[in-house]
Amino acid sequence: MKNTTPSRTCTAAAARNFQSRWTLDLARKVTDAINSTYQDETGINHIDGAFMPQSDIVLGVLHTLLEVLFPGYTGRHEYHRTSLQYVIGNHVDHIFRKLSEQTERAYAYRCKLECCEGCDCLRMAEDAVIGLLENVPRIRETLKTDVQAAMDGDPAAKSTDEVVSSYPGLKAIAIHRVAHELYSAEVPLIPRLMSEHAHTLTGIDIHPGAKIGKRFFIDHGTGVVIGETAVIGDNVKIYQGVTLGALSFPKDERGRLIKGKKRHPNIEDNVTIYSGATILGDITIGDQSVIGGNVWITESVPPGSKVTVAPPELSIRTRGKK
């Protein structure tokens, strides 16, 4: 077979004769064209404004928070009872300092956006982060119930260690419970950075505003969507592809979306929702109900209901036979 690979001699000769198109004039032209797109004050520019939170630092802090919630499961640090006080204390101090700094940036961004005056962004940031840290024991107690729900609801779960270390549903709900604390403290931007990070890692999209009770289990999880104003009770189990979404988006007289209204479902206690179900609007799925796969629900369902769709007619023929 003939060797078609260019020789080093030919390549070197071509390099000596090559004239790059990237000249000083072209570099200036391209730079001027890009800069011209920055002149408007809307869209995707954030210039001459307050510093935005640094997403890499926020997500680094989030992973340290997960270490505090589940010590020993990531392999990043060793934990021994003799030194636990010092290791966790170091984590907590790191979280406070780094997250307070980023939260101050988030508040300053909002103040700039809303032209507010007299806000003590640093004090607000410290209060929000201290509130989160003070609630870590409560979050851990709730996460214990989520882990147990996975053990009770999935026959494939061999141990709680397996659930904590490998189940995407638990990772998504753990991050959500952190993000929800900051959302409840009205911290801008950072809760969404955290929730979208969980979305990227797990394929599970939970808005940080959603209110979720204890013993919550997401089985498999890919494609689950839970909207901002959804309210989920205790002992709820949902499968992959479930959507708890909004039916419609009301607009004001100028055609702009009206935000802040309740628009997502309420799921009462002890409900199971199977894969592919879509539940839309400010409706209620009553206690002890079972929602079958691939159903579409836009009206409230009373307690104790079982909602399914009629099975399709299947046509099965043996290959090679008419």
Secondary structure, 3 states (H helix, E strand, C coil): CCCCCCCHHHHHHHHHHCCCCCCHHHHHHHHHHHHHCCCCCCCCCCCCCCCCCCHHHHHHHHHHHHHHHCCCCCCCCCCCCCCHHHHHHHHHHHHHHHHHHHHHHHHHHHHHHHCCCCCCHHHHHHHHHHHHHHCHHHHHHHHHHHHHHHHHHCCCCCCHHHHHHHCHHHHHHHHHHHHHHHHHCCCCCHHHHHHHHHHHHHCCEECCCCEECCCCEEECCCCCEECCCCEECCCCEEECCCEEECCCCCECCCCCECCCCCCCCEECCCCEECCCCEEECCCEECCCCEECCCCEECCCECCCCEECCCCCCCCCCCCCCC
